[in-house]
Amino acid sequence: MPADMLASQQCQPIARGTPPLDGATVTALRPQLPHWSLAEDGGSLYREFRFRDFYATMAFVNALAWIAHQQDHHPDLQVGYNRCLVTWSTHAVGGLSRNDLICAARTDALEPTA
């Protein structure tokens, strides 16, 4: 995997006063996140994952919690019986940071193959 791939990067601490990513940067990186949607206001990325049952859903949530803890960057989750809506944004910048895109790419790696 090339070093510039989002999934291979690590989240970095964000300094106070850091602005959100500009639209051109988000547009340039979006091809690495083809299944994610950008909120109308551009302030978050979201994706719904579907699973066969509650157990599989919770396994995904627990794996995602581990990634979030490891990266020290945490998503908003809406969890149901066989689905999980994941939303990434950075409250400290009032929109998207590179950390959100990195974590979205890492979340994609958890997608079930069956």
C-alpha positions in Angstrom: 0.0 0.0 0.0 1.5 3.3 -1.0 2.5 5.6 1.9 0.1 8.3 0.7 -2.9 6.0 1.1 -5.2 7.2 4.0 -5.5 3.8 5.6 -1.8 3.6 6.1 -1.6 6.9 7.9 -1.8 7.7 11.6 -4.0 10.4 13.2 -2.2 13.4 14.5 -3.1 15.7 17.4 -4.8 18.8 16.2 -3.6 22.2 17.4 -6.1 24.7 18.8 -7.3 27.0 16.0 -6.6 24.6 13.2 -9.2 25.2 10.4 -11.2 22.3 8.8 -9.9 20.8 5.6 -10.6 22.9 2.5 -12.9 21.6 -0.2 -10.1 21.0 -2.7 -8.2 18.7 -0.3 -11.4 16.8 0.5 -12.1 16.4 -3.2 -8.6 15.2 -3.9 -8.8 12.5 -1.1 -12.4 11.4 -1.7 -11.5 8.8 -4.4 -9.9 6.8 -1.5 -13.3 6.7 0.2 -15.8 5.8 -2.6 -18.5 4.4 -0.3 -18.6 7.4 2.1 -21.0 10.3 1.7 -20.2 13.9 2.5 -22.7 15.8 4.5 -24.4 18.6 2.7 -22.6 21.2 4.8 -19.3 19.4 4.1 -18.6 19.0 7.8 -18.7 15.2 8.1 -18.4 11.9 6.3 -20.9 9.1 6.9 -21.5 5.6 5.8 -24.0 2.9 6.8 -22.7 -0.7 7.2 -25.0 -3.7 7.1 -24.6 -7.0 8.8 -26.3 -10.4 8.9 -27.3 -10.1 12.6 -26.8 -8.3 15.9 -23.7 -10.3 16.8 -21.9 -9.3 13.6 -23.0 -5.7 14.1 -21.5 -5.6 17.6 -18.3 -7.3 16.5 -17.9 -4.5 14.0 -18.7 -1.8 16.6 -16.1 -3.3 19.0 -13.4 -3.5 16.3 -14.2 0.1 15.3 -13.9 1.1 19.0 -10.4 -0.4 19.1 -9.4 1.6 16.0 -10.9 4.8 17.5 -9.0 4.2 20.7 -5.8 3.4 18.9 -6.0 6.6 16.8 -7.4 8.7 19.6 -10.2 9.9 17.3 -13.8 8.9 17.8 -16.8 8.6 15.5 -20.5 9.1 16.2 -22.3 5.8 15.9 -26.0 4.9 15.4 -26.3 1.1 16.0 -29.3 -1.1 15.2 -29.9 -4.8 15.0 -28.1 -5.3 11.6 -26.7 -1.9 10.8 -24.3 0.8 12.0 -24.2 4.3 10.8 -20.7 5.7 11.2 -20.1 9.5 11.1 -16.6 11.1 11.2 -16.0 14.7 12.0 -13.7 16.8 14.1 -15.5 18.9 16.6 -12.3 20.9 17.4 -12.1 22.2 13.9 -15.8 22.5 13.3 -15.7 20.2 10.3 -13.5 17.6 8.6 -9.8 17.0 9.5 -7.4 14.6 7.8 -8.0 12.4 10.9 -11.6 11.8 9.8 -10.5 10.6 6.4 -7.8 8.4 7.8 -10.3 6.8 10.2 -12.9 6.4 7.5 -10.4 4.5 5.4 -9.4 2.4 8.4 -13.1 1.7 9.0 -13.5 0.4 5.5 -11.0 -2.3 6.3 -13.4 -3.7 8.7 -16.2 -4.2 6.1 -17.4 -7.8 6.0 -16.6 -9.7 2.8 -19.5 -12.1 3.0 
